[in-house]
Amino acid sequence: MEDKVNTYLIVPTENVVNVSPPCLKLETFLRMANIPYNPIRGWRPSTKGKMPWIEYKGKDVADSNFSIQYLSKEFGVDVDEHLTAEQKAVATAFLVMLEENTYWTLAYYLWLTDHSVKIRERLFQDYSTPMKYVLFKLTQRTIRGYLHGHGIGRHTEEELYGIAERDLRAVSAYLGEKKFLFGDKPCLTDAVIFGIVGPFIWEVPESPQGMLITKELTNLVEHAQHMKETYFPDWEQLLFKQQASE
């Protein structure tokens, strides 16, 4: 068996290990499951044209959820094994809501508002100026197409942020005063929440979603801190590596 899973992830910013929720979720899962991995950070999309993806035992697996399913089987792990059938159903519902709905409101703010200039400089810093602008414009066009195809991109900005608010309030209400979604032990959906909330509060705290979380839904901030402290004790070191290369 190969020692480590090659894991292809987007580069960190100076604020978050990964601004991409699927990438941050996958890396968090690997740490939750104690699966050794080799992080390869950069812009190398899968055959499906997206990130993250993995290579293991001669097999490429695209999509974070398919990667998690594959690795769970290969390594014989189940980070949701402590959940009841009812809890698994709730966890799945929240996972789908966050990844198929809330995620796109983050993508919108990151790539299609004034903040996109900062993303361009942070994520494409290793490229020459002409290539940086070309890659950025291509990514912007792709994100805009995804949003339109999904349908959420056809709404007004106010409506889009309203969707995010309803989603985030629902997660906050269910989390309540618990440390993790279902108590003292996290599950995969906790990694999904972390992957969404982390970028909002640390990368774009000025966004409507970030301000909502930090001012009103503070239990989501506490949840993100718990996840970071538990699974990323090297968080600052990872960010420093990115800064050192600037």
Buried (B, 14 or more C-beta within 10 A) or exposed (E): EEEEBBBBBBBBBEBBBBBBBBBBBBBBBBBBBEBEBEBBBEBEEBEEEBBBBBBBEEEEBBBBBEBBEBBBEBBEBEBBEEBEEEBBEBBEEBBEBBBEBBBBBBBBBBBBEEBBEBBBEBBBEEBEEEEBEEBBEEBBEEBBEBBEEBEBBEBEEEEBBBBBBEBBBBBBEEBEEEBBBBEEBBBBBBBBBBBBBBBBBBBBBEBBBBBBBBEEBEBBBEBBBBBBEBBBEEBEEBBEEBEEEE
